[in-house]
Amino acid sequence: MEGRANPMEMPHPAHEPLLTYKTYDSELDLETQTDTSNFFTDGSKFDEGVGAAVVIFKEKVQKKFVKIKLASYCTVFQAEMVALHRAFELMEREKSPNINVCSDSRSALDDITSGRSLNPLAVQIRRKISKMREHKTITLFWIKAHAGHEGNERADLLAKEAAQNNKKKPDYDLCPISTIKRLIRTESAQRWEEDYQNGETASIN
């Protein structure tokens, strides 16, 4: 189960990195500095499965991509967060001093930048940012989905491919609390209906 981070282990607010994100309007937003790597992330969910992807571009050339398979019960929000988390893992080995991270998920970016979220992936990402900020300039962007941006479109395609790859074992299989609660509610409703149908009050004279 994907639980929550322990609030007692959270850093003092004064030690939390102050995080915000910008809106990506055009490629010019990513070309303000030389020696920059641009990370595009995306998550996707279909009946066939759930997937995520990270694509790294440098000087408009794709340098690397990663596809991630999630368990079928995972949510699209989890897929977005897993993609961002993987991006920051890759970033730790990235030599470029300037990093742009582009995601089309406002909810994921809000979770990361709020500083209050106990989502374990958001907490880990904030820690990575805090550590890497000592030697890298990291900028987060929200990018509009399906608007023809090459990096975002590429990440979207790869995330869909990962979601539809049923031959691969999931790389991430933690069940979200929301899914567990929904299953419990569904099971409780079914049991109530069965008890009602089998009870004396179910008959009509």
Backbone as CSV, one residue per row, in Angstrom:
resi,resn,N_x,N_y,N_z,CA_x,CA_y,CA_z,C_x,C_y,C_z
1,MET,0.836,-1.190,0.000,0.000,0.000,0.000,0.875,1.246,0.000
2,GLU,0.477,2.246,-0.771,1.189,3.520,-0.778,0.661,4.355,0.380
3,GLY,1.406,4.387,1.474,0.969,5.118,2.652,1.327,6.584,2.585
4,ARG,1.363,7.203,3.745,1.729,8.605,3.858,3.061,8.733,4.575
5,ALA,3.788,9.772,4.265,5.046,10.019,4.956,4.755,10.369,6.411
6,ASN,5.677,10.033,7.288,5.523,10.326,8.708,5.721,11.821,8.940
7,PRO,4.692,12.521,9.454,4.841,13.968,9.676,6.005,14.307,10.601
8,MET,6.321,13.391,11.534,7.405,13.644,12.481,8.770,13.635,11.796
9,GLU,8.841,13.021,10.613,10.107,12.964,9.883,10.246,14.091,8.866
10,MET,9.217,14.921,8.761,9.266,16.040,7.823,10.197,17.118,8.358
11,PRO,10.953,17.780,7.484,11.831,18.857,7.940,11.025,20.046,8.437
12,HIS,11.643,20.855,9.270,10.998,22.076,9.742,10.687,22.954,8.530
13,PRO,9.515,23.639,8.524,9.164,24.484,7.376,10.266,25.453,6.962
14,ALA,11.059,25.912,7.922,12.139,26.849,7.606,13.224,26.193,6.764
15,HIS,13.294,24.851,6.830,14.315,24.116,6.087,13.775,23.507,4.790
16,GLU,12.482,23.674,4.546,11.893,23.164,3.310,12.257,24.097,2.155
17,PRO,12.583,23.546,0.988,12.866,24.415,-0.157,11.601,25.142,-0.606
18,LEU,11.723,26.429,-0.903,10.595,27.196,-1.414,10.435,26.863,-2.896
19,LEU,9.339,26.213,-3.234,9.153,25.723,-4.598,7.939,26.369,-5.257
20,THR,8.096,26.694,-6.515,6.998,27.184,-7.341,7.158,26.561,-8.730
21,TYR,6.170,26.747,-9.575,6.330,26.313,-10.963,5.778,27.374,-11.902
22,LYS,6.335,27.407,-13.094,5.945,28.375,-14.107,5.061,27.696,-15.148
23,THR,4.430,28.508,-15.979,3.657,27.986,-17.105,4.516,28.006,-18.359
24,TYR,4.611,26.857,-19.007,5.387,26.733,-20.242,4.559,27.266,-21.399
25,ASP,5.082,28.283,-22.066,4.374,28.863,-23.206,4.986,28.462,-24.543
26,SER,6.309,28.443,-24.613,6.981,28.083,-25.858,8.379,27.582,-25.542
27,GLU,9.059,27.075,-26.565,10.414,26.566,-26.373,11.364,27.647,-25.883
28,LEU,11.020,28.900,-26.119,11.871,29.998,-25.662,12.004,30.000,-24.140
29,ASP,10.976,29.470,-23.448,11.034,29.400,-21.985,12.175,28.507,-21.514
30,LEU,12.560,27.534,-22.349,13.579,26.565,-21.960,14.961,26.925,-22.495
31,GLU,15.063,28.020,-23.199,16.329,28.375,-23.838,16.963,29.623,-23.239
32,THR,16.684,29.863,-21.975,17.204,31.072,-21.340,18.644,30.920,-20.880
33,GLN,19.129,29.665,-20.751,20.491,29.422,-20.289,21.143,28.350,-21.158
34,THR,22.464,28.434,-21.267,23.197,27.399,-21.996,23.430,26.200,-21.092
35,ASP,23.824,25.087,-21.704,24.083,23.849,-20.966,22.892,23.471,-20.087
36,THR,21.750,23.330,-20.736,20.503,23.017,-20.042,19.940,21.689,-20.525
37,SER,19.452,20.883,-19.589,18.743,19.645,-19.923,17.270,19.830,-19.595
38,ASN,16.415,19.423,-20.522,14.970,19.566,-20.360,14.325,18.195,-20.167
39,PHE,13.683,18.011,-19.032,13.024,16.754,-18.685,11.514,16.913,-18.901
40,PHE,10.928,16.019,-19.673,9.480,15.997,-19.881,8.935,14.703,-19.281
41,THR,7.875,14.814,-18.489,7.299,13.636,-17.841,5.814,13.537,-18.160
42,ASP,5.289,12.313,-18.095,3.853,12.123,-18.311,3.421,10.784,-17.734
43,GLY,2.131,10.704,-17.405,1.534,9.467,-16.937,0.290,9.169,-17.740
44,SER,-0.067,7.896,-17.860,-1.211,7.511,-18.688,-1.908,6.296,-18.088
45,LYS,-3.240,6.275,-18.199,-4.016,5.147,-17.671,-5.088,4.760,-18.676
46,PHE,-5.134,3.477,-18.991,-6.141,2.905,-19.890,-6.741,1.675,-19.210
47,ASP,-7.750,1.095,-19.864,-8.271,-0.183,-19.382,-7.174,-1.243,-19.417
48,GLU,-6.248,-1.104,-20.382,-5.168,-2.082,-20.538,-4.096,-1.966,-19.458
49,GLY,-3.967,-0.797,-18.847,-2.929,-0.650,-17.839,-2.573,0.800,-17.559
50,VAL,-1.505,0.960,-16.782,-1.050,2.284,-16.347,0.436,2.405,-16.652
51,GLY,0.844,3.558,-17.160,2.252,3.745,-17.501,2.714,5.166,-17.261
52,ALA,4.024,5.346,-17.255,4.627,6.664,-17.071,5.897,6.723,-17.909
53,ALA,6.370,7.930,-18.149,7.578,8.076,-18.964,8.307,9.369,-18.642
54,VAL,9.616,9.333,-18.894,10.478,10.509,-18.783,11.280,10.610,-20.073
55,VAL,11.359,11.802,-20.632,12.171,12.042,-21.824,13.102,13.216,-21.537
56,ILE,14.362,13.060,-21.891,15.346,14.122,-21.669,15.805,14.675,-23.015
57,PHE,15.655,15.974,-23.174,16.128,16.670,-24.368,17.255,17.630,-23.988
58,LYS,18.209,17.751,-24.870,19.265,18.751,-24.707,19.542,19.360,-26.071
59,GLU,19.443,20.685,-26.151,19.593,21.399,-27.421,18.653,20.814,-28.479
60,LYS,17.408,20.570,-28.056,16.318,20.098,-28.919,16.531,18.681,-29.463
61,VAL,17.489,17.958,-28.903,17.756,16.584,-29.333,17.450,15.636,-28.176
62,GLN,16.677,14.578,-28.452,16.382,13.605,-27.410,17.642,12.835,-27.046
63,LYS,17.968,12.843,-25.743,19.171,12.172,-25.265,18.869,10.848,-24.560
64,LYS,17.705,10.762,-23.945,17.393,9.557,-23.160,15.892,9.513,-22.899
65,PHE,15.362,8.305,-22.764,13.976,8.168,-22.320,13.855,6.928,-21.446
66,VAL,12.866,6.957,-20.568,12.590,5.838,-19.664,11.088,5.599,-19.657
67,LYS,10.688,4.346,-19.821,9.280,3.963,-19.720,9.088,3.163,-18.435
68,ILE,7.991,3.439,-17.734,7.733,2.830,-16.431,6.349,2.197,-16.436
69,LYS,6.285,0.943,-16.068,5.014,0.222,-15.988,4.514,0.243,-14.547
70,LEU,3.247,0.613,-14.355,2.626,0.591,-13.040,1.550,-0.490,-13.002
71,ALA,1.223,-0.955,-11.799,0.154,-1.943,-11.640,-1.171,-1.348,-12.114
72,SER,-2.064,-2.204,-12.581,-3.314,-1.748,-13.203,-4.220,-0.991,-12.238
73,TYR,-4.065,-1.225,-10.921,-4.917,-0.543,-9.950,-4.365,0.829,-9.556
74,CYS,-3.198,1.188,-10.044,-2.636,2.506,-9.743,-3.425,3.592,-10.474
75,THR,-3.390,4.793,-9.948,-4.124,5.913,-10.530,-3.236,6.696,-11.497
76,VAL,-3.870,7.532,-12.324,-3.092,8.363,-13.245,-2.271,9.386,-12.466
77,PHE,-2.781,9.820,-11.299,-2.000,10.736,-10.460,-0.718,10.056,-9.991
78,GLN,-0.828,8.788,-9.586,0.377,8.049,-9.208,1.351,7.965,-10.375
79,ALA,0.822,7.730,-11.567,1.683,7.636,-12.749,2.431,8.945,-12.978
80,GLU,1.735,10.072,-12.825,2.382,11.376,-12.985,3.471,11.572,-11.935
81,MET,3.179,11.176,-10.699,4.150,11.351,-9.619,5.347,10.420,-9.789
82,VAL,5.092,9.189,-10.213,6.182,8.234,-10.441,7.099,8.745,-11.549
83,ALA,6.511,9.312,-12.596,7.318,9.866,-13.689,8.207,11.001,-13.190
84,LEU,7.640,11.891,-12.392,8.423,13.008,-11.854,9.515,12.510,-10.910
85,HIS,9.176,11.530,-10.081,10.168,10.972,-9.158,11.324,10.344,-9.920
86,ARG,11.003,9.615,-10.987,12.060,8.997,-11.800,12.911,10.071,-12.467
87,ALA,12.286,11.154,-12.890,13.034,12.252,-13.508,14.074,12.807,-12.543
88,PHE,13.690,12.964,-11.294,14.637,13.506,-10.317,15.719,12.494,-9.950
89,GLU,15.408,11.212,-10.032,16.457,10.202,-9.857,17.486,10.304,-10.977
90,LEU,17.013,10.439,-12.208,17.915,10.582,-13.354,18.709,11.884,-13.259
91,MET,18.075,12.892,-12.733,18.693,14.211,-12.624,19.921,14.200,-11.717
92,GLU,19.908,13.318,-10.730,21.035,13.249,-9.797,22.334,12.877,-10.508
93,ARG,22.211,12.209,-11.667,23.403,11.819,-12.436,23.619,12.725,-13.652
94,GLU,22.771,13.732,-13.786,22.853,14.647,-14.923,23.949,15.694,-14.696
95,LYS,24.795,15.877,-15.692,25.920,16.806,-15.558,25.531,18.260,-15.808
96,SER,24.467,18.491,-16.550,24.056,19.867,-16.844,23.730,20.615,-15.554
97,PRO,24.221,21.837,-15.411,23.942,22.603,-14.192,22.553,23.226,-14.178
98,ASN,21.913,23.291,-15.347,20.585,23.900,-15.453,19.572,22.850,-15.906
99,ILE,18.504,22.704,-15.131,17.509,21.667,-15.396,16.117,22.282,-15.455
100,ASN,15.378,21.948,-16.503,13.960,22.292,-16.596,13.152,21.002,-16.535
101,VAL,12.111,20.999,-15.718,11.242,19.829,-15.590,9.834,20.237,-16.007
102,CYS,9.297,19.570,-17.018,7.996,19.938,-17.586,6.991,18.806,-17.394
103,SER,5.865,19.121,-16.755,4.795,18.146,-16.527,3.466,18.784,-16.896
104,ASP,2.538,17.979,-17.429,1.212,18.517,-17.743,0.208,18.249,-16.623
105,SER,0.712,17.843,-15.454,-0.159,17.552,-14.315,-0.037,18.653,-13.258
106,ARG,-1.022,19.539,-13.216,-1.017,20.585,-12.189,-1.114,19.978,-10.789
107,SER,-1.935,18.933,-10.657,-2.128,18.336,-9.333,-0.825,17.768,-8.789
108,ALA,-0.017,17.149,-9.648,1.271,16.611,-9.206,2.224,17.740,-8.832
109,LEU,2.284,18.774,-9.648,3.158,19.909,-9.353,2.708,20.638,-8.088
110,ASP,1.393,20.764,-7.898,0.873,21.389,-6.678,1.274,20.584,-5.451
111,ASP,1.211,19.257,-5.567,1.570,18.385,-4.451,3.047,18.556,-4.083
112,ILE,3.879,18.677,-5.086,5.321,18.811,-4.853,5.663,20.173,-4.268
113,THR,5.050,21.220,-4.797,5.443,22.573,-4.402,4.755,23.077,-3.142
114,SER,3.687,22.413,-2.704,2.942,22.921,-1.547,3.760,22.875,-0.264
115,GLY,4.613,21.858,-0.133,5.383,21.709,1.098,4.596,21.079,2.224
116,ARG,3.298,20.860,2.014,2.450,20.289,3.065,2.023,18.852,2.771
117,SER,2.201,18.423,1.534,1.753,17.093,1.142,2.572,16.005,1.833
118,LEU,1.870,14.973,2.284,2.530,13.811,2.884,2.619,12.659,1.893
119,ASN,2.329,12.929,0.633,2.535,11.912,-0.395,4.013,11.522,-0.385
120,PRO,4.318,10.236,-0.236,5.727,9.834,-0.088,6.599,10.212,-1.274
121,LEU,6.055,10.160,-2.484,6.844,10.528,-3.661,7.113,12.028,-3.682
122,ALA,6.109,12.824,-3.302,6.297,14.277,-3.247,7.354,14.650,-2.211
123,VAL,7.309,13.981,-1.066,8.293,14.246,-0.007,9.699,13.907,-0.492
124,GLN,9.853,12.757,-1.145,11.172,12.358,-1.656,11.673,13.324,-2.726
125,ILE,10.768,13.788,-3.584,11.164,14.734,-4.629,11.648,16.040,-4.009
126,ARG,10.923,16.536,-3.002,11.347,17.786,-2.351,12.727,17.639,-1.725
127,ARG,12.982,16.476,-1.149,14.305,16.240,-0.557,15.394,16.250,-1.627
128,LYS,15.094,15.630,-2.762,16.078,15.600,-3.853,16.343,17.010,-4.380
129,ILE,15.274,17.796,-4.521,15.442,19.168,-4.997,16.298,19.964,-4.025
130,SER,15.995,19.823,-2.737,16.758,20.552,-1.724,18.241,20.216,-1.796
131,LYS,18.549,18.952,-2.006,19.945,18.519,-2.081,20.609,18.997,-3.370
132,MET,19.916,18.865,-4.499,20.518,19.201,-5.792,20.631,20.700,-6.026
133,ARG,19.837,21.472,-5.311,19.892,22.920,-5.490,21.243,23.513,-5.091
134,GLU,22.036,22.737,-4.383,23.355,23.216,-3.987,24.270,23.369,-5.193
135,HIS,23.999,22.605,-6.264,24.879,22.676,-7.431,24.128,22.691,-8.766
136,LYS,22.789,22.787,-8.716,22.008,22.861,-9.954,20.916,23.920,-9.823
137,THR,20.556,24.494,-10.952,19.397,25.386,-11.017,18.242,24.594,-11.611
138,ILE,17.207,24.379,-10.810,16.075,23.542,-11.217,14.819,24.402,-11.341
139,THR,14.173,24.331,-12.493,12.944,25.087,-12.735,11.833,24.127,-13.133
140,LEU,10.691,24.238,-12.463,9.530,23.400,-12.763,8.567,24.163,-13.672
141,PHE,8.005,23.441,-14.640,7.045,24.034,-15.570,5.786,23.181,-15.643
142,TRP,4.632,23.860,-15.694,3.404,23.178,-16.103,3.244,23.421,-17.598
143,ILE,3.045,22.347,-18.352,2.920,22.440,-19.802,1.552,21.904,-20.212
144,LYS,0.856,22.613,-21.065,-0.474,22.189,-21.494,-0.388,20.904,-22.306
145,ALA,-1.230,19.938,-21.952,-1.215,18.641,-22.638,-1.784,18.757,-24.047
146,HIS,-1.265,17.929,-24.938,-1.775,17.803,-26.310,-1.843,19.155,-27.040
147,ALA,-0.804,19.958,-26.819,-0.752,21.278,-27.464,0.353,21.338,-28.515
148,GLY,0.889,20.178,-28.880,1.884,20.128,-29.939,3.313,20.360,-29.513
149,HIS,3.573,20.380,-28.191,4.942,20.546,-27.712,5.679,19.211,-27.859
150,GLU,6.786,19.218,-28.560,7.468,17.971,-28.919,7.801,17.104,-27.706
151,GLY,8.404,17.699,-26.695,8.799,16.919,-25.526,7.620,16.294,-24.821
152,ASN,6.544,17.071,-24.644,5.346,16.567,-23.986,4.669,15.484,-24.811
153,GLU,4.611,15.671,-26.123,3.991,14.670,-26.990,4.782,13.365,-26.970
154,ARG,6.097,13.479,-26.924,6.945,12.288,-26.878,6.749,11.538,-25.558
155,ALA,6.708,12.274,-24.450,6.493,11.643,-23.146,5.120,10.984,-23.090
156,ASP,4.121,11.635,-23.665,2.762,11.086,-23.701,2.729,9.765,-24.465
157,LEU,3.390,9.723,-25.619,3.429,8.503,-26.433,4.102,7.358,-25.682
158,LEU,5.228,7.649,-25.044,5.967,6.607,-24.323,5.201,6.118,-23.097
159,ALA,4.494,7.024,-22.416,3.694,6.621,-21.257,2.563,5.688,-21.690
160,LYS,1.958,5.974,-22.831,0.900,5.102,-23.355,1.461,3.737,-23.737
161,GLU,2.645,3.726,-24.336,3.278,2.451,-24.687,3.544,1.622,-23.430
162,ALA,4.016,2.283,-22.377,4.279,1.581,-21.116,2.990,1.024,-20.527
163,ALA,1.910,1.808,-20.596,0.624,1.375,-20.045,0.089,0.145,-20.762
164,GLN,0.314,0.069,-22.061,-0.247,-1.009,-22.872,0.662,-2.230,-22.970
165,ASN,1.807,-2.172,-22.329,2.740,-3.303,-22.349,2.390,-4.278,-21.224
166,ASN,1.567,-5.250,-21.536,1.115,-6.200,-20.519,2.075,-7.371,-20.321
167,LYS,3.161,-7.402,-21.066,4.149,-8.470,-20.910,5.180,-8.141,-19.830
168,LYS,5.205,-6.899,-19.412,6.208,-6.444,-18.453,5.632,-6.400,-17.042
169,LYS,6.397,-6.869,-16.077,5.978,-6.767,-14.687,6.013,-5.303,-14.261
170,PRO,5.088,-4.903,-13.387,5.072,-3.500,-12.958,6.369,-3.094,-12.255
171,ASP,6.835,-1.901,-12.581,7.972,-1.319,-11.873,7.515,-0.677,-10.570
172,TYR,6.223,-0.343,-10.520,5.646,0.296,-9.327,4.287,-0.330,-9.084
173,ASP,4.087,-0.885,-7.877,2.846,-1.625,-7.632,2.204,-1.310,-6.284
174,LEU,2.508,-0.135,-5.718,1.898,0.223,-4.440,0.470,0.708,-4.668
175,CYS,-0.453,0.090,-3.971,-1.867,0.420,-4.149,-2.192,1.712,-3.400
176,PRO,-2.843,2.680,-4.057,-3.171,3.937,-3.380,-4.263,3.746,-2.340
177,ILE,-4.224,4.557,-1.294,-5.227,4.484,-0.238,-6.623,4.725,-0.804
178,SER,-6.734,5.625,-1.779,-8.043,5.940,-2.367,-8.683,4.707,-2.995
179,THR,-7.868,3.869,-3.633,-8.393,2.648,-4.251,-8.857,1.662,-3.187
180,ILE,-8.075,1.530,-2.123,-8.443,0.619,-1.036,-9.754,1.060,-0.391
181,LYS,-9.908,2.366,-0.140,-11.146,2.878,0.454,-12.338,2.620,-0.465
182,ARG,-12.129,2.808,-1.771,-13.213,2.581,-2.725,-13.627,1.112,-2.744
183,LEU,-12.644,0.206,-2.694,-12.945,-1.224,-2.684,-13.689,-1.623,-1.416
184,ILE,-13.300,-1.016,-0.287,-13.974,-1.313,0.983,-15.425,-0.846,0.929
185,ARG,-15.639,0.372,0.388,-17.012,0.887,0.273,-17.854,0.005,-0.640
186,THR,-17.264,-0.424,-1.753,-17.989,-1.278,-2.700,-18.350,-2.611,-2.061
187,GLU,-17.377,-3.205,-1.359,-17.631,-4.496,-0.709,-18.680,-4.357,0.383
188,SER,-18.625,-3.258,1.153,-19.605,-3.040,2.217,-21.007,-2.891,1.639
189,ALA,-21.106,-2.161,0.522,-22.415,-1.977,-0.116,-22.954,-3.302,-0.646
190,GLN,-22.083,-4.120,-1.207,-22.506,-5.417,-1.731,-22.985,-6.333,-0.605
191,ARG,-22.254,-6.322,0.524,-22.659,-7.156,1.660,-24.000,-6.698,2.218
192,TRP,-24.181,-5.361,2.289,-25.448,-4.840,2.795,-26.590,-5.277,1.887
193,GLU,-26.366,-5.198,0.571,-27.392,-5.593,-0.389,-27.712,-7.078,-0.267
194,GLU,-26.666,-7.909,-0.084,-26.884,-9.349,0.065,-27.650,-9.652,1.345
195,ASP,-27.272,-8.980,2.444,-27.968,-9.192,3.716,-29.429,-8.763,3.604
196,TYR,-29.646,-7.660,2.897,-31.013,-7.164,2.740,-31.863,-8.138,1.921
197,GLN,-31.281,-8.620,0.811,-32.011,-9.543,-0.055,-32.301,-10.861,0.642
198,ASN,-31.396,-11.274,1.528,-31.567,-12.556,2.221,-32.371,-12.425,3.506
199,GLY,-32.632,-11.199,3.932,-33.337,-10.985,5.187,-34.841,-11.057,5.036
200,GLU,-35.514,-11.109,6.162,-36.974,-11.206,6.145,-37.608,-9.950,5.560
201,THR,-36.945,-8.804,5.756,-37.539,-7.555,5.276,-37.500,-7.440,3.764
202,ALA,-36.772,-8.356,3.103,-36.675,-8.290,1.641,-37.930,-8.816,0.960
203,SER,-38.747,-9.604,1.690,-39.941,-10.185,1.078,-41.113,-9.213,1.168
204,ILE,-41.948,-9.228,0.160,-43.124,-8.358,0.134,-44.365,-9.241,0.071
205,ASN,-45.291,-9.063,1.009,-46.516,-9.864,1.040,-47.584,-9.215,0.167
